[in-house]
């Protein structure tokens, strides 16, 4: 009976120590995050601006979250070390470390890959918070870059969460880096039997257009790209929408069949 009470007391003590460790860890992570936010504001004030540029802001944001995650992970590991059973489990895990590492690595390969990609984005800066980007058919502005994913706000206000590996592993169009203004472009499809030469001449003559070209041919139709006049990057989505609407209206008025339109 005495042994039971002793074991209970030891377990209670370990649990209390673990709880204190977790609380201290959370407080420390929060404090470090606050200090890093303050450091960012002080850097901006030193440079005489309201906030750092997009590159600096993005890099500090990712670093801040990385430090926060490391502190939390370390604290929870230290909390688990308070229990003797975890010590025995850790010893067994170390004895079969190769197998455990292989299993954990395989299970968490996507998360680890996205985290590494997040760090890469912070260092190389192909995209930054506030940049206007296009990933495939997704167009929008970068709202946030976290360790594992990038948040993109589209023109209609929706938020898309893109894994960081998608960005580092594929092509990304960034309209906010290297060139300003940008040339908007909108695509329309016409019926494969339609007169593409007439369609090209019609669309190139639009007041909003600076040119038109056949971009793709398929069984279902012919895709024509209409380029507009150069505009600031922030106007790209609105301009392309208006250009597409004007092109469709012109085709309809001229009687040129659009792909998929009823005969």
N, C-alpha and C positions, 0 to 999 in steps of 0.2 A: 504493500500500500504506500509505503514511504517513497519507493522508487517511482510510483505513478505520479505522486505529488511533485517529486523532483523533476521528472520529465515534463510535466505540465508547466512548472515554473520556468524551466529552460526554454520551452517553446514560446511561452508568453513573453519572456525577455527578448528572445530572438525576433518575435513578431513586432514588439514595441520598437526595437532597434531598427528593424526594416522599415517600419512606418515613418520613424523620424528621418531615416536616410532618404526616403522618397520625398517627404515634405521639404527637406533641405535641398534636395536636387531640383525640385520644381521651382522653389524660391530662387535658387542660384541661376537656373536657366532663364527665369523671368528677368532677374536683375541684369544678367549679361545682355539679354535682348534689349532692355531699356537703355543700358549704357551704350550699346552699339548704335541704337537709333539716335541717341544724343550726340554721339561722335559724328554721325552723318550730318546732323543739323549744324554742328560746329564747323565741319569742313565746308559746308555750303556758305555759312556766314563768313568764314574766312576769305572765301573767294568772291564775296559780295553778291551772291545770288540767293534766290528763295529756296532752291533745291539743286542737288547735283545734276549733272547732265545724265542722259539716258544710260550711257555706258556705266558710269560710276554707280548710279542708283541700282541698276540691275545686278552688278557685281556684288555690291554690299548686301543686297537683299538675299542673294543666294548664300553668301558666306554666313550671314546672320542665322539663316535657317539651318545651315550645316552645323554650326557651333551649337545651336539649340538642341539639335537631334543628338549630337555626340554627348552633350552633358546629360540629357535624359537617359540615353542608353547606358552610359557609365554609372549613373546613379541607381538605376534599376538592377544592374548587375551587382553593384555593391550591396544593395538591399537583399538580393538573393543569397549572397555569401554569408549572411547572418545565420542561415539555417544549415545545420550539420548535414541534413539530407542532400542539400544542394552541393555541398563539398564532395560528398561521395559520388553524386551524379557527375560533377565536373571532372573528378578523377577518372571515372569510367569513360567519360567523353574524350578526355585527353589520351587515354589508352587506345581508343579507336578513333583518333582524330581524323585520319584520312577518310574513313567512311562517313563520319559525321559531316565533315567539310564538303564531301561530294554530294551528300543528300541535301544539306542546307543550300549549297550553291546551286544545285539543280532546281530546287523548289523556289528559290528567290532570285533566279537569274534575270527575270524581267525587271523586278524592283531594283536590283543592284545595277543593271544596265541603264535604267532610267536615271538613277542617282548619279552614276558616272557621267552620263550625258548632260545632266543638269550642271555639274561642275564644269564640264567642257564648255557649255553655253556661257557660263559666267566668265570663263577665261578668254575664250575666242571672240565672244560677242557678235555672232552672226545675226542675232536679234536682240532687241532691248525693249524694256518696258516703254510703251508708247509708240513703238514702230508699227507701221502699216505693212502687213505681210500677206502672202498667199501661199497656202499649202494645198496643192491640188485644186479642188473646187472650193476650198475654204478661204474666204477673204475676211480680214478684220484687223483690229489693232491689238497689240500685245498688252494685256491687262496685268499679268503677273507671271513671273518665272519662278517656280518652286524647284525643289530638289528632284522631283519625279515627273512633273508635268508643267506644261505652259498653258495659261489661260488666255483665250482669244475672244474678244468681243466683236461680234459681227455687226454689219450695218443695221440690222433690224433689232439690235439690242440683246440678242441671244449670246450665251457664253458657251464656248466649245473648249473642252479640256483635251489637250493633245499630249500624249506621252512624249517625253523628251527624246526618246530614241527615234521617233518618227521624224523629228526635226533634224537631228544630227545624221540620220541615216538616209535622208532623202533630200530632194531639192526644195529650197524655200525661196520665194521671191520676196525681197525686202524693198519696198518703195521709199523707205525713209533713210537709206544709207547710200551714199555715193552719187545720187542724182536728185535734183529738184529743179523744176517740176517734172512730172511723169506724163507719159502718153497713155491715156486710157484706151481700151479696146473692148468691143463687145462682139459676140458671135451670134449669128442667126443661121438657121437651116432652111434651105429651099428644096423643093421636090427634085429628085434626080433627073426628071424629064423637063424641068424648067430651063429657061434661057439664062444661063449663068452670066453671059456677057452683058445682057440687058440689066440683070440684077446688080452686077459690079458697077456699071455706069450710073445706075440710079442711086446706089448707096454712096458711091464716092462723091456724088453731087450734093449730098445732104449738107445743110449749112453747118451742122455740128461736126461733120466728118473731114478728115484730112486725107483719107484714102481707104480703099477696100481691096481685099485679096481673098482668093480661094485658099482656105487653110486645110480642108480635108474633104475627101469624097468617100462615100460609103453606099451600101445597098439602099439604105433608107433615106439618103439625101446628100446634099452638098453643103458644107459649112463655110460660110463667108465671114471673115473677120473685118470689122469696121473700126478703123482707128480714128480717134478724136483729136482735137487740139490739145496741146500740153496744158496741164492744170497742176496746182499744188497737190501733193500726195494725199492730203486730207480730203480732197474733193473727188478722189478716184471713184469710190463706190457710187456716189450720187451721179457723177458724170456718165459712168458706164451704164447705169440703169436708164438714164434719159436717152443715151445714144441707142441702146437696144430697143427702147420703146419707139423711137423715131424711125429706126430701120424697119421694124415690123409694120408700122403704120404705112410707110412708103411702099413696101412690098404689097400690102393689102390693097392700097389705092391703085397701084399699077396692074393689079390682077396677076401678079407672079405668085404661083402656088408655093406655099411654105410646106416643108416636110411634115407629114402627119396631118395636114389640113384636109378637111372633107372635100371631096370632089364636087 
